[in-house]
Amino acid sequence: MFSTMRRSALACATILAVTIGVSTAFAQEVVVEHAKGTTTLPAIPEKVLVFNLSALDVLDAIGVEVTGVPGGPKPEHLAKYASGSYLNVGSLFEPDYEAVVAAEPDLVIVGGRSSRNYDDLSKIAPTIDLSAGWDNHIEDAKRNALTLGKVFGKEAEVRALVDKLESSTAELQALAGKAGTALAMITTGGKMSAHGPGSRFSVLYDVYGFKPAVEDLGTGLHGQPISFEFLLETDPDWLFVVDRDAAIGREAQSAAAMLDNEIIHKTKAWKAGHIVYVNAGNWYLAGTGLQALQMNVDEIAGALKAK
């Protein structure tokens, strides 16, 4: 978006200079394809509001400053965005529309939890939806990141991050293929649920290459409720645990405390030291951010190499 000073300068220039300036402006236009269609941006956005933590993760990684973010918990590597330095524009689920209007943003980014607010936000400012699906988790993540690279002129930076992620994922796949069976699970409010292929944590099987301990688990948002007896009966070689309460900053019994009991002590995973309490903020809040994904791969590969 041209500033007032630049517009004044162009008005005083020669016809040739104006023609060149206009051509440059058109050249800066970017047509962005996203989950809700296409959005045309006239230039590199300056005031950016981000309602999706995975997108915020990518923008942080490539050095793009943002104006506003939602309140609420954030992964540790995005903790600086919880400071007063950034405009609070609501929550992941419900924007503060007055704050959004007052900010006069050049671009609003939604996705996942905030996707449902796309129509209303797009009436205020150019808006893109960078949601990612469970069935194409990593490819969607890379596509969305490259979209942001295109919008902000940072394609080379994004490509370098994607290349590193692909290389380290291939190394993890080689390790996971020999690791035996695995099960992803989540704990929250004293309850547990398991996630198998086709679920929100299916990346563990579909991409990283672990053999599912159970094939036919429910694939709903919250997974399939399970008991300690279920874990003993299923008895996976590896158990990857997401502590939702830790991710959202809720005071509750930790996942590690929940699983420290006589039944779990009988499982192969406990005996072998193969229960991994993953970075819950990355897995639950910023699941398709390139930084979060890289840390997830490094974390799991590190656990496999240690054993």
GIPE-V171811 format. One record per residue. N is the residue number from 1. RES is the residue in one letter. D_LAST is the distance of its C-alpha to the last C-alpha in Angstrom with 1 decimal. Layout:
N | RES | D_LAST
N | RES | D_LAST
//
This chain:
1 | M | 53.9
2 | F | 56.7
3 | S | 57.8
4 | T | 61.5
5 | M | 62.1
6 | R | 60.8
7 | R | 63.0
8 | S | 66.0
9 | A | 65.3
10 | L | 65.2
11 | A | 68.4
12 | C | 70.2
13 | A | 68.9
14 | T | 70.7
15 | I | 70.6
16 | L | 68.4
17 | A | 65.9
18 | V | 65.8
19 | T | 65.2
20 | I | 62.3
21 | G | 60.9
22 | V | 61.2
23 | S | 59.5
24 | T | 56.6
25 | A | 56.3
26 | F | 56.1
27 | A | 53.6
28 | Q | 51.3
29 | E | 51.3
30 | V | 48.0
31 | V | 47.9
32 | V | 44.6
33 | E | 43.4
34 | H | 41.3
35 | A | 40.6
36 | K | 44.2
37 | G | 46.1
38 | T | 47.2
39 | T | 48.1
40 | T | 50.1
41 | L | 49.6
42 | P | 52.4
43 | A | 50.4
44 | I | 47.2
45 | P | 46.9
46 | E | 47.3
47 | K | 47.1
48 | V | 43.9
49 | L | 42.9
50 | V | 39.4
51 | F | 38.7
52 | N | 35.3
53 | L | 32.3
54 | S | 30.5
55 | A | 33.7
56 | L | 33.8
57 | D | 30.2
58 | V | 31.5
59 | L | 34.7
60 | D | 33.1
61 | A | 30.8
62 | I | 33.9
63 | G | 36.2
64 | V | 38.6
65 | E | 40.3
66 | V | 41.0
67 | T | 43.8
68 | G | 42.7
69 | V | 39.6
70 | P | 39.3
71 | G | 38.9
72 | G | 36.1
73 | P | 32.3
74 | K | 30.4
75 | P | 26.9
76 | E | 26.2
77 | H | 26.7
78 | L | 30.1
79 | A | 31.2
80 | K | 34.2
81 | Y | 35.8
82 | A | 36.4
83 | S | 38.8
84 | G | 42.6
85 | S | 42.6
86 | Y | 42.1
87 | L | 44.6
88 | N | 43.4
89 | V | 44.4
90 | G | 43.5
91 | S | 40.4
92 | L | 38.0
93 | F | 40.2
94 | E | 43.6
95 | P | 45.0
96 | D | 47.6
97 | Y | 50.2
98 | E | 52.6
99 | A | 50.0
100 | V | 49.2
101 | V | 52.9
102 | A | 53.6
103 | A | 50.8
104 | E | 52.5
105 | P | 49.3
106 | D | 49.2
107 | L | 46.1
108 | V | 44.3
109 | I | 40.8
110 | V | 39.7
111 | G | 36.9
112 | G | 35.0
113 | R | 36.3
114 | S | 39.3
115 | S | 40.3
116 | R | 43.0
117 | N | 44.9
118 | Y | 45.3
119 | D | 49.0
120 | D | 50.2
121 | L | 48.4
122 | S | 49.6
123 | K | 53.2
124 | I | 52.7
125 | A | 50.9
126 | P | 49.1
127 | T | 45.9
128 | I | 43.0
129 | D | 40.4
130 | L | 36.9
131 | S | 35.4
132 | A | 32.5
133 | G | 32.0
134 | W | 29.0
135 | D | 29.8
136 | N | 29.6
137 | H | 27.3
138 | I | 26.2
139 | E | 29.4
140 | D | 31.4
141 | A | 29.4
142 | K | 30.1
143 | R | 33.7
144 | N | 34.4
145 | A | 33.0
146 | L | 35.2
147 | T | 38.1
148 | L | 37.7
149 | G | 37.6
150 | K | 40.8
151 | V | 42.5
152 | F | 41.9
153 | G | 42.2
154 | K | 38.5
155 | E | 37.5
156 | A | 36.1
157 | E | 33.9
158 | V | 32.5
159 | R | 32.0
160 | A | 30.0
161 | L | 27.6
162 | V | 27.5
163 | D | 26.8
164 | K | 23.9
165 | L | 22.5
166 | E | 23.1
167 | S | 21.5
168 | S | 18.2
169 | T | 18.3
170 | A | 18.8
171 | E | 15.6
172 | L | 13.7
173 | Q | 15.7
174 | A | 14.6
175 | L | 10.9
176 | A | 11.9
177 | G | 14.3
178 | K | 11.9
179 | A | 9.7
180 | G | 12.5
181 | T | 14.6
182 | A | 14.5
183 | L | 17.1
184 | A | 18.4
185 | M | 20.5
186 | I | 22.7
187 | T | 24.2
188 | T | 27.7
189 | G | 30.6
190 | G | 29.0
191 | K | 28.4
192 | M | 25.6
193 | S | 25.7
194 | A | 23.4
195 | H | 23.5
196 | G | 23.2
197 | P | 24.5
198 | G | 27.6
199 | S | 26.8
200 | R | 26.4
201 | F | 22.6
202 | S | 22.9
203 | V | 21.4
204 | L | 18.0
205 | Y | 19.3
206 | D | 22.3
207 | V | 21.0
208 | Y | 17.2
209 | G | 17.2
210 | F | 15.4
211 | K | 17.3
212 | P | 19.2
213 | A | 19.0
214 | V | 22.7
215 | E | 25.1
216 | D | 28.2
217 | L | 27.5
218 | G | 30.2
219 | T | 30.0
220 | G | 32.1
221 | L | 31.4
222 | H | 30.0
223 | G | 28.1
224 | Q | 28.6
225 | P | 29.0
226 | I | 26.7
227 | S | 26.5
228 | F | 24.0
229 | E | 25.4
230 | F | 24.6
231 | L | 20.9
232 | L | 21.0
233 | E | 23.1
234 | T | 21.0
235 | D | 17.7
236 | P | 15.3
237 | D | 11.7
238 | W | 11.0
239 | L | 13.5
240 | F | 14.5
241 | V | 17.3
242 | V | 20.2
243 | D | 22.3
244 | R | 25.7
245 | D | 27.6
246 | A | 25.6
247 | A | 26.2
248 | I | 29.9
249 | G | 30.4
250 | R | 31.5
251 | E | 31.4
252 | A | 29.8
253 | Q | 27.3
254 | S | 23.8
255 | A | 21.3
256 | A | 19.0
257 | A | 22.2
258 | M | 23.1
259 | L | 20.0
260 | D | 20.1
261 | N | 22.4
262 | E | 22.9
263 | I | 22.5
264 | I | 19.1
265 | H | 18.0
266 | K | 18.7
267 | T | 16.4
268 | K | 13.3
269 | A | 11.5
270 | W | 12.7
271 | K | 12.1
272 | A | 8.4
273 | G | 8.1
274 | H | 8.0
275 | I | 11.3
276 | V | 11.6
277 | Y | 15.0
278 | V | 15.9
279 | N | 18.8
280 | A | 21.6
281 | G | 24.3
282 | N | 23.0
283 | W | 22.3
284 | Y | 25.5
285 | L | 28.0
286 | A | 27.4
287 | G | 25.5
288 | T | 27.1
289 | G | 27.5
290 | L | 26.2
291 | Q | 24.7
292 | A | 23.1
293 | L | 21.7
294 | Q | 20.4
295 | M | 18.6
296 | N | 17.2
297 | V | 15.8
298 | D | 14.5
299 | E | 12.9
300 | I | 11.1
301 | A | 10.1
302 | G | 8.8
303 | A | 6.7
304 | L | 5.4
305 | K | 5.4
306 | A | 3.8
307 | K | 0.0
//
